[in-house]
Amino acid sequence: MVNIAEMLPMDEFTKFCQRWNIQELAVFGSALRADFNPESDIDIIVTFDDDADWSLLDHMRMQQELQDILQREVDLVTKRAVEKSQNWVRRREILSTASVIFPDRKVIHATG
């Protein structure tokens, strides 16, 4: 079983979240399951401070910065976008399985 939390550089995540006014950063998807492997991307969902107003270009910069930190592909979505999604199955799956990394580091194990 992979402990995802051990792979995550929390000091860099903390700086990243502070710089981008992120209230909460969570991981979801294959990073939390037994099928997570070295080629898997990491799915991340973020919640911004109310006063954060980032552009699409900013969002792309955030995604690239996370890829640089993690040294693997990252899919970055906002909680607001997921909550507004018309795909209720995807919305429910993401919101019910996401595991918060910031502000509180939690031990996350990939499970089957």
C-alpha positions in Angstrom: 0.0 0.0 0.0 1.4 3.4 -1.0 1.3 6.2 1.6 0.7 9.2 -0.6 1.3 11.7 2.2 4.9 10.6 2.5 5.5 11.5 -1.2 4.2 15.0 -0.7 6.7 17.8 0.2 4.5 19.6 2.8 6.7 22.6 3.2 6.4 23.3 -0.6 2.7 22.7 -0.5 2.3 25.1 2.4 4.2 27.8 0.5 2.3 27.1 -2.7 -1.1 27.4 -0.9 -0.1 30.6 0.9 1.2 32.2 -2.3 -2.0 31.3 -4.3 -4.5 32.1 -1.4 -5.6 28.5 -1.2 -7.8 27.6 1.8 -7.8 23.9 1.2 -5.9 21.5 -1.0 -7.0 17.9 -1.4 -6.1 14.8 -3.4 -8.6 12.5 -5.1 -8.7 9.8 -7.7 -6.1 7.1 -8.4 -3.6 8.6 -5.9 -5.9 7.2 -3.2 -6.4 3.8 -4.7 -4.4 0.6 -5.1 -4.0 1.2 -8.9 -1.8 4.3 -8.2 1.6 3.7 -9.9 4.7 5.7 -11.0 3.0 6.7 -14.3 -0.2 7.9 -12.6 -1.0 11.6 -12.5 -2.2 13.2 -9.2 -5.6 14.7 -9.1 -5.8 17.8 -6.9 -8.8 19.9 -5.9 -8.4 23.4 -4.4 -10.6 25.8 -2.6 -9.5 29.5 -2.8 -9.9 32.3 -0.3 -13.0 34.4 -1.1 -11.0 37.3 -2.4 -8.8 35.2 -4.8 -9.6 36.0 -8.4 -7.3 34.0 -10.6 -7.4 33.9 -14.4 -7.1 30.9 -16.6 -3.5 31.7 -17.1 -3.0 31.7 -13.4 -4.7 28.4 -13.1 -2.2 27.0 -15.7 0.7 28.4 -13.8 -0.6 26.7 -10.6 -0.9 23.4 -12.4 2.7 23.7 -13.8 4.0 24.7 -10.4 2.4 21.6 -8.8 3.8 19.4 -11.6 7.3 20.8 -10.8 6.8 20.2 -7.1 5.5 16.6 -7.5 7.6 15.7 -10.6 4.6 14.1 -12.3 1.5 15.1 -14.2 -1.2 16.9 -12.2 -4.8 17.5 -12.9 -5.9 20.6 -11.0 -9.6 21.5 -10.5 -11.3 23.9 -8.2 -13.9 22.8 -5.7 -16.3 25.5 -7.1 -16.0 24.0 -10.6 -16.7 20.5 -9.3 -19.7 21.7 -7.2 -21.2 23.3 -10.3 -20.5 20.3 -12.6 -23.6 18.9 -14.4 -22.0 15.5 -14.1 -23.4 14.5 -10.7 -21.6 11.1 -10.6 -18.2 12.7 -11.1 -19.1 15.5 -8.6 -20.2 13.0 -5.9 -17.2 10.8 -6.5 -14.7 13.7 -6.2 -16.3 15.4 -3.2 -16.9 12.2 -1.3 -13.4 10.8 -1.8 -11.1 13.8 -1.7 -8.6 13.7 1.1 -7.4 17.0 2.5 -3.6 17.7 2.5 -3.6 21.4 3.3 -4.1 22.9 5.9 -4.0 19.6 7.8 -1.7 16.9 6.6 -3.4 13.5 6.9 -2.0 10.1 6.4 -3.4 8.8 3.1 -3.1 5.2 2.0 -4.0 4.0 -1.5 -6.6 1.3 -1.1 -8.2 -1.2 -3.3 
